[in-house]
Amino acid sequence: MSILDPRVRAAIDSLGIECEELACDPELADTAKFCEHYGIPLANACNTIIVVLKTNPRQYVGCLVTGDSRIDVNHRVSAIVGVKRLSFANAEETKELTGMMIGGVTVLGLPEGMPLLIDRRVLDRDWVIVGGGNRSSKVRLDPRALEKIPGARVEEIAQ
């Protein structure tokens, strides 16, 4: 039986992605704590961050960066999406939009039609860890598999 959020498992299956499910203590789901406790390099653990485009109506874009980098929302993401006013979605807005809590948010199972920007550095890794859709699981996979996600684009979005 899968330990992943059912939507995440369904996305993995529908995209034909090979992966390994990893159990995670929910108290250690945040990237830094997870990496330290489980011996995972920060460069292999990825963060999915929801960015709010302050348009009317509001729009959203998912962004994936490695744990050792920082997303450049004000310059790189802004230039890619063509919107100057952006911000990070807060935890409540992220949960409302994705159905996932911070520490479990993943690029697998984002709302249909949400654009996804994957930082180029993610694809430099032999393998990466992404969220499992909940705080008690993670997914280990080949980062090239992430390019199968509809709406995904590989860009330079991190510093």
Phi, psi and omega in degrees: 000139182286143175264355181281159170304136182305325178294323180292314179300318180297320179295316179299313181296316183293331179271353180067038182270130173274134182203172174239130176275134180238131175283148183217134173296123181306331179288347182245018186288332179293142192310307184299314179296317179301310182298316181297313184290319186263002177070036180259129176297138178305327181293343180259349179262126184252146177252130173262121184239131177267126180251134180264125172268118186278070177250175177238107002284165179299145174235163183225152174221137175272142179229138179239124179226158177287156183294344180260011179234170180235133179291137179259082184292315188290336181245294186291308181295318179304315180294321182293316183274347179073027179232132183276329183261106181228160172203168174281139173291139177283173185301318181294314180295321178298314180296317180297318183285317187257340187077011183237146178271151174307137185099345178230354182298135183220155177290342179272110181099018173294160179306140180304135178087352179286123177297151180229124176254123179251122179295140181306325181300331179301318183285350177283346184275152174287327178208157178222162175246130173235167180295158179259009180090355176213171183276001182249011179209156175223167180232128175256129182205171174285126184298335178298334179297334181293338178291347178283344184292126179304135179084001181281137176227137176267124184217169170269104183239359183243162177261000000 
